[in-house]
Amino acid sequence: MSELWLAWLAILAGFGGLIWSADRFVGGSAAIASNLGISRLVVGLTIVSLGTSAPEIVVSISASLKDSGELAVGNALGSNLANIGLVLAITALIAPMPIQKHLLTQEIPILLLVTAVAGFILFDAQLVAIEGAFLLASLIPLLYFMVRTKQKNPAEEDDNEIPNFDTSTATFWFIVGLVALIISSEALVWGAQIVATSFGVSPLIIGLTVIAVGTSLPELAASVISALKGHHDMALGNIIGSNIFNILAVMSIPGLINPPQMDILVFSRDFLAMGGVTLLLAAAITVDYWLRNRHPESNGTARLGRRIGILLLASYISYYYLLFS
């Protein structure tokens, strides 16, 4: 019993450490790149965007090295489910989010394509090295496309907050953040393995639930705070971008390090749930934007509103019922 309590403490400490260290690591990395003369746009679209998935990436590496690749895959799928069914749903309930045109022409099609590729890979409940390499390699042309597109459309540039650190301060926070990320992920994965063994559930389930929700807490906190302050224009795009990175950067890692053999339900239950919620979000964004533009007399901006927020949250709760029933 004492080991179980210690495991839960390790999970809580790991979550807290991940949230704190990811912020320092990303801030230090972005400041170093900015000081080296790299444009704020490029830094924002690469380091800062990938940084929102930093906790998931480090946890995925740690889990894969500990022969818990299932946990890493569950973390990627579960984080995407939580981002849409929890983070976006709660944010939409607080304040409807504007739907920007580039979401329909760029981010949503990319997310649907990446999700379809993930389904093809997980169909046989295996993730081999060549599949992991393909996912990770796909990040390079994707990031290039994003940078080129934003450079051609400066009006759609994101206002990324990059700390104004000198190089020595930025390097200090980069190192401290990286070390803390590694330590926190080690504690989190160890605790998760103990809890999974104690309750007789697979690492996949722990990754889909406890780890996924915990690593999505930074996105939830940031989105809710932004919504309360009225600065929620970019919340939708940030979550969609995070989900793309989770599949390409997080899910690819166990295939490269230690290919896992997973429960067949990883496709028929978990992927289909993630894919269904993703399709629901894409359909809601497309339909609302189309209706608003087809009927300009409505005199309103396309938004992800409270009704779709309730629907997304209900879908997420239904998935948990399915998972534990």
N, C-alpha and C positions, 0 to 999 in steps of 0.2 A: 504493500500500500504506500509506503514511503517513497518508493521509486516512482509510482504513478503520480503522486503529488509533485515530486521533483520534475517529472516530465511536463506536467501542466504549467509549472512555473517557468520551465525552459521555453515552452511555446509562447507564453505571455511576454517573457523577456526578449525572446527572438523577434516577435512582432514589433515591440517598442524599439528595439535596436535597428531593425530594418527600416522603419519609418524615419528615424532620426538620421541614420547613416546614409540612406539613399539621397536625402536632401543635401547633405554635406558633400557626398561624392559627386553628384550631378552638378552642384554649384561650383565646386572646385574644377571639375573637368571643363565646364562651359567657360569659366573665367580664364583658364589656361589657354584654351583654343582661341578665345576672343583676343587675349593679349598677344597671341602669335600672329594676329592679323587676319584670322578667318572671319568672314562676315557674320553678323548676328543672325541673319536669316539661315545660313547654313548650319551654324551652331544650334539654333533653335530646332531646326527640322531633323537634326541627327542626334546630337548628344542629349538635348533636353527631351526630345520626343522618346528616344530609347530609354532615357532615364526613368520615365514613368513605369517602365517594365523592369527596372533594375532589381527590385526585390524578387520578382518571379524568376529572373534569369539566374541570380546567385543561388536561390533555393533549388532551382532545377539542376545546376551544376553539382551542388552538395548532395542532393538526393541521388543523382546518377552515379556519383563516386561511391555512394554507400549501397549500391545495388537496389535502389528504390526508384527505378525509372518510372514505374507506374504512378508514383506520387507526383513526379515532375509533369507527366502528361495530364494527370488529373488537375494539377495546379493551373496549367494552361487553359484547359477546357472550362474548369470551374471559375477561373478569373474572368473569362469572357462572359460566362453566364451571369456572374455577379456584377460585372460592369454594366450590362444591359438591364438585367432584371432587378438589380438593387440600386446601383449608383444612378443610372439614368432615370429609373422609375421614381426614386425619391426626389431627385433634382427636379423632374418634371412636375411632381406634385407640389413642390415649393414654389416654382416659377417656371412657366412654359418657356422652352428654349427655341430661339429663332433657328430656322432651317436655311442655311446658306446654299446658294446654287452649286458651288463647287463640291458640296457633299454628294450631290446626285450625279455629277459628271466625273468625279475622281474617286473620293474615298469609299463611297458605297459600292461601286462596281469592283474596286480592288478588294474590299472586304469580302464580298460574295465570291470572287474568284479564289481568294486565299482559303476561305472556308470550304469551298468545294474540293480544293486540292487536299486539305486536311482530311476530309471525309474519305477520299480515294485512298489515302495512305492508311487510315485507321480501319478500313473495311475488314481487313484480315486480322485485326487486333495485334498487329506487329508494327514496329517502327525500326527499320534497319538503317545501317550507316548511310547508304546511298540516298535514302529518303530524307534523313536528317541533314545531309550535306546539301541536298537540293533546296530544302526549305531555307536554310541559313544563307545559301548563295543567292537566293531570290531577293534578299534584303538589299543587295548592292544596286541592282537596276531600279528597285523601288525607291530607294533614297535618292538616286540620281534623278529619276522622273519627278519626284516631289520638289527637289531643289530647282530644277529647270522650269517646272510649271509655275512655282511661286515667283521666280525671277521675272517671268513673262507677265505675271499678274500682280504687280506690287500692291495694288489696292486690297488684295486678299491676304497680305502678309500678317502673320500672327505677332502679337506684341509679347514676345518671350522675355521673361525677366531673367537677365543674366547678372549675377553679382558683380559689383565693381571692385574686385579684389586685385591687389598687385600679385605678381607671379609667385612670390615666396608664400604669401598667405593662401593663394589658390592651391599651390602644391601641397601645403600642410593639410588643408581640408580634403584634398583629393586622397592623400595617403590615409589620413584618419578615417575618412568615410569608407574607403575600400577595405581596410582592416576590420572596421566595425561591421561592415556588410558580411564579410566572411564569417566572423565570430557569431553574429546573430543568426545567420542561415544555418550554421552548424548546430547551434542550440535548438533552433526551430525544428530541423529535420530529425535530430535525435529524439526530441520530445514527441514528435509526431509518430515516429516508429514505435516508441514505447506504448503510447496510447493506442495505436492500431493493434498491436499485439495483445494488449490487456483486454480490449473489447472484442477481439476476434474479427475485426474488419480488415479489409485489404488496404494497402497504402493508397490505392486508387481512390477509395472513398474518402480517406483523410485529405488527400490532395484536392478532391472536388469540393469539399466542404470547409473544414477548419482552415486549411492553408490558403485556399482560394479566397475566402472571405477576408482573412487576415491580411493578405497581400493586396487586397483591393481597398483596404481602409484609407490609404493615402488619397486615392482617387475620390472616394466617397466624401472624405473631409474637405478636400479642395473644392469639389463640385458644389457641395451644400453651402460652404462659406461664400463661394462666388455668387451662388444664387441668392443668398440672403442679402448680399451687398449689391445685387443687381448687375454683376459682371459675369453673366453666364453665356455670352455670345459664343465662346469657343468651347464650352463644355462638351457639346455633342461631337464636334470634330476631334477633340482630344481623346474621348473614349473610343471612338471608331479607330483612331490611329493606334491606341493602346492595344486594342483587340487584334489588329493586324500584326503588330510586333509580337504579341503573345504567341501567335501561331508560328510565325517565322523564326523568332529568336528563342523563345522559351521551349516550345514543343520539339524543336530540332535537336536540342542539347542531349537528351537521353539517347537518341539514335546514334549520335556521334561518339558518346562516351561509353555507354553500356546499353546496347539495344534491349529494351524490355519485352517480355512476353506477357501480354495483358489479357484480362478477362474479356471475353467476346462481347460483353455488355458495353464495353467502352465505345463501340460504334452504335449498336441498336438502342442504347439508352442515353448515354452521355453525349456523344457527338450529335445525334439527332435532336436532342434537347437544345444544345447550343445552336445548331443550325436552324432549328425552328424559331428560336427567339431572335436570331440574327435576321431571318427572313421577315419576321413580324415587324422588326424595327425598320428594315429597308422598305417594306410595303407601306408602313405608316408615314414615313418621310416622303416617299414618292407620291402617294395619294393626296396628302395634305398640300404639298407643293403644287401639284397639278390642278387641284380644285381651286386653290387661291388664285392661280394665274388664269384659269379658265373663266372664273367669275370675279373679275376685278372690282365689280360693284360691291363686293363684300368688304373692300377697303381694309384689308388686314394682311399682316405678314405671316407667311407660312411658319407654323410653330409645332414643336412636339409638346402637346398639351397634357392636361391632367388625366383625360380619359385614356389616352394611350399609356400614360404612366401607371394607372391602375391596372390596365391589361398586362403590362410587362411585369409588374410586381406579382400579380395573380399567377402568371405563368411560372415565375421563379419559385413561388411557394408550392405550386403544383408539382414542380420537378423534385423538390425536397420530399414531398409526400410520396412520390413514386420511388425515390431513392431509398427511403427507409421503410416502405411498406413491403 
